[in-house]
Amino acid sequence: MALTLSSPSGYHLDEDEEVAVFESTAAEHGGPSRPRLPEISVISPGLEPRPSIKLSVKPGALRQGSCEGGDKERVQVFLRIRPLTETESQRVEEQGCVDVQDEETLLLKAPKESQNMRTAERGITQSMHKFSFSKIFGPETTQQQFYECTMKKMVTDVLQGENRLLYTYGVTNSGKTYTIQGSGREAGLLPRALASLFRKLQGRLYGAMDLKPVMYQDVRQLDSGEIRVEEIRRNSLLKEVSNSRRGGNTTTWDSGIGGLSSTSNIVTQLEDTDSVCLEPDSLSHSGATDLAEGVQFSIWVAFYEIYNEFLYDLLDASPSLQPRKRATLRLSDDKYGNPYVKDLAWIQVRSAEEAWSVLRAGRRNQSFASTHLNQNSSRSHSIFSIRVLHVHPDTGSTEPPHISELTVCDLAGSERSKEQRNGERMKEANNINTSLLTLGRCIAALRHNQNNKSRPPQVVPFRDSKMTRVLQGFFCGRGTSSMVVNINPCSSIYDETLQALKFSAIATQLVHGPSTKTRVAYILSLLREPPANGNESTVMEEDGDESEVEEGDITMLNTEALLQAIDVLKREVQRQRAEKDALEANVREQVVSEMMEVISRMEDGFSETLEAEKALIEERYEDKITNVQKHLKKFHSEELMERDQEIKALSEALDKTKAAEKSVPHGDSEGPRRSQRLTSQAQCGRLHAELDQCRAQLLTKLLFMTKLKMQIDGPGSSSTLAAERKLEDGQRNLRQLRLDLLRLGSDLQSGERACCRNTGGERLRQDLAAADETLAKQDQILSELQNGLMLVKADMRKQAMSLSRAQANMSPLPSRGCAASITPDPCQKRGYEVAAPGGAENRPPQKRPFFQSLFPTHTPTRKINTCAAEAASGNTPYSRILRSRQQSPTYSPAPTPRSLRGKK
Ligand SMILES: Nc1ncnc2c1ncn2[C@@H]1O[C@H](COP(=O)(O)OP(=O)(O)OP(=O)(O)O)[C@@H](O)[C@H]1O
C-alpha cells in the first residue's frame, strides 16, 4: 500500500516517487478498506522491497570488518551513531529510540515526549520509522574502522583519476566534525585521507610548482614569476602556522556581516603537533594502489567555508592586517557553465605534514561558536579540496595534465533556529537550514530526473544556495558523492534526527548518472540536435581567450542559433515558473500544516491553562460560597433568636394586656379592646332586643293610630298620612338598623377570631385599628339610627299629642265610654302625653346605659350621645335640619350604614 505522507524534510515528491520511498509493512496484512496508517513507515533505499527483518539485532552484531556491499551505481549513504556523553547518559537521554536492526537497517522509535509521538497519537504519522543505509556504524565504531569502510577507497579512486565527494549531514552536535577532522588522537577522515594519499604517492610526487589547478577543473601553466608568488604564499602560510603554534597566537576575524562571529581562538580539537596522529597500524592497511606508469602527482589543497551564504578563504591569512574584514570570494562559471570559486587560494603540499599544517591553519579561521547544544559548533559549511594533477613529465606532451579531486565537506548541523536566543546564532541557523533545504531539493530533483526519464526533467535548484552550487559538479556526473549521516541517539533531539534521516532517505535513492546540463552547457546541449553525448564542449573549445570564456560566452553563436536559444530559454522560463509555482504551493501547504500544528499545540496549551484556571476559580468561589453560607447561617440564627425574643416579649405583653383586660373590664381607649368588642356584642344583642320591642310597640301604636284615624278623620286625612309615612320610614330604618347590627355582630366575631389567631404584633395592631374604625362607623350609624328613632318617637309623641288634642276636641262627641273602651294609650302609660318636648324623661328607655356601656370612654360617642340628647330636645342643629328636611318635599330618610359603606 502506497502512503501519501508529506515528503520528508519538505522536499517536493510526486506520487510515483512516494510509492518508491514510502512503503508500508501493513500492505501484506491486507488492512481494512478504510485507509489507516501502518505502524511503521519503511523508508527504503532500494526500489525493490526488502524482505522483512527480525528486530533487536544489537549494534555489536554489526560486521565491522566488512566494507563491501551496496550497489556501486547508487550513491552511498553511511550512517554513524555517536556514543552518548557522560552528561547525556546522566540525563537519561538513552531511551532506546535508535535501534540498529542490522548493518543496513535502522528502526527509530519515537520517545513519549517527542513531537513525532504527539502527531502519531493523533493518527497523522507513525511513531516508528525504518530506514535503510549502505552501512550503519554504531557508537563503538572507531575512526580507523570508519575510515577503512568509507574513505579509503575514495583516496584510491582519486589517485586513479576519479573525482570524489564526501559530505557529512546531521543535526548539530551529532559528530560531523569529529568524523571529518577527529578529536585529540582520534584523527578523522580527512587527516587519515591525507596521510594515506602521501603514503601511496611516495616517490611519485611532482615537486615543481609550474602547474596549478584553476577554475572548475583546469590546469594552468605558471611562469617563473607566478611560481615565485605561489612559493611565497605557501611558505608564508606554513611559516605562520608554525609561528602561531609556537607563540600560541590566535586570529580574530571580523566577518563584516554581523560583528565578530568568526573566531579562531576556540581551542582546536586536533592535537597541535606536526604530524597527523594515527594509530601505528592505520597506514599499513592502506594497501598498494595501482598508479599509472610514468605519471607523477602534484597535490594542491584549498580550504574555504560558506558562512551566512558568503564564501571565505580559510587559507587567506594575513597576520599583519588583522583584525580586518575577511574578503569574500565570488562564485563564477567557466565557459561550460561549471561553477568554481574565483580567486580561491590553492596551496601545493608535498607531504602529509604540510597538508596537515594547512588544514590546521584553515581551522583557525573557521567559524565556530558555542550553541546550546554544542560548545564548539561549526557555524559554516567547510570544504577541504584536494586536487591531484596527473603529470606526465617525461612524455613532453603539450596536453594539460589530467586533474582529479577529493572534496570533503563538513556541513553545518541542522537545528531549530528558534532554539537560538542570540540574534547572530539565529541568523546563522536560518542560513544553515536554508542551504541544507536547498541541498535536499537538489537531491530530490535529481532523483526525480533519474526515475522519470520519460518526463521533462526538473531543474535542479543548485543555484539557490552557494553550497549546492559549489558541490554541483559532483552531483552532475563530474564524479561520485558519498554521504555520511551522523546522528546523536539522544531522545531530546529525536524529532530533528528523524528529519535528518528522512532527508538522507532521499539521497539513498540517487544513482550516479550522467551529467545534468546547467546554464550555458545546458542551453548548448538543447541547441544541438541530437545531443552531443558529453561532447558539448567542442563548440567552445577553440576559444583561447580565458577572460571571455570564463563566465561562459554564447555570443559567438549565429543569429539563428541565438533565436533558437531564446525560444528554448523562453520555454525553459515558463516551465521553471510553473515549477516554482508548484513548489511555492507545496511550501505554503507545508507552512500551513506546520502552523496548524503549532496552533493546535497552542490550543492544547490554552485549553489546559483554561481548565487549570477554571478549577482554581471554582475552588475559590466554592470557598467564598462556603464562607457566605456560614455567615448567612450565623446571621439568620441571630435574627431568629432576636425574633424569638421579640415574639416572647410580645406574647408576654399580650398576656399582660389580657390579664390587665381581665382585671380592668372598662379600661380607657388604649386598654382592653377585646372586652369592649365582647361588651359591644352583648350590647348589640340587647339593642336588637330593644329594637324588636320598639318595633312591636310601633306596630301596636300604628294599629292604634290607624284605628283612631279611621275613627276621627276617616280615610284621606293629610296629617295621618304624614304620620303613616314617617312610621313607614321609621320601620325601614329600623329594619336597616337590625341588619347593620347583625353585620356588626358578625364583624365583631370575625375580628375576635382574627385577634385570637394572629400573634404578629403589627398585624394585631392593624386588625385592632380596622376594628376601631368599624366600631367608629357603627357608632356613627347607631347614633344616626338613634336620632332617627328619636325623631320617630318625637313624631309619635306629636301624633299622640295631636290625638289627645283631637280627643279633647272630640270630648263633646258621644261615647266617652266608648273612649273608655278604647285601649289605653301606651304613651300615656309611660307619661308621654304630658312630657315636655325637651325633658329627660323623653329619652328612650335604656338608651343611655347601652351606649355608655358600649363606648364608655369614646369621646365621639359621648358627643353623639350629647347630640342625641340635644336632638331629642329638638335644639340641636341636626334636629333642626331633620325637621327642615322632614318638612321639605324631597325628604329622604337618614343614610343607612350600607349606603355609607357604598360611598366609601
Ligand atoms: N563517534 C564519536 N565518538 C566519541 N565522541 C564523539 C563521536 N562523535 C562525536 N563525538 C563528540 O561529540 C561532540 C560533538 O561532535 P561534533 O562537534 O563533531 O558535532 P557536529 O555535528 O560537528 O556539531 P556542529 O554541527 O554543531 O558543528 C564532540 O565533543 C565530539 O568529540
The ligand as a Gaussian input file, in Angstrom:
#p B3LYP/6-31G(d) Opt

LIG

0 1
 N       31.968000       8.782000      17.407000
 C       32.247000       9.578000      18.432000
 N       32.934000       9.110000      19.472000
 C       33.214000       9.892000      20.507000
 N       32.857000      11.187000      20.598000
 C       32.174000      11.718000      19.604000
 C       31.828000      10.947000      18.454000
 N       31.136000      11.725000      17.631000
 C       31.059000      12.945000      18.205000
 N       31.679000      12.927000      19.384000
 C       31.762000      14.075000      20.305000
 O       30.522000      14.756000      20.265000
 C       30.704000      16.141000      20.338000
 C       30.046000      16.835000      19.163000
 O       30.665000      16.477000      17.995000
 P       30.905000      17.455000      16.773000
 O       31.406000      18.788000      17.227000
 O       31.740000      16.731000      15.799000
 O       29.418000      17.626000      16.287000
 P       28.949000      18.386000      14.961000
 O       27.926000      17.546000      14.361000
 O       30.100000      18.773000      14.121000
 O       28.278000      19.656000      15.567000
 P       28.061000      21.062000      14.799000
 O       27.215000      20.782000      13.645000
 O       27.385000      21.893000      15.837000
 O       29.393000      21.565000      14.450000
 C       32.170000      16.408000      20.371000
 O       32.558000      16.604000      21.704000
 C       32.763000      15.113000      19.850000
 O       34.023000      14.864000      20.446000

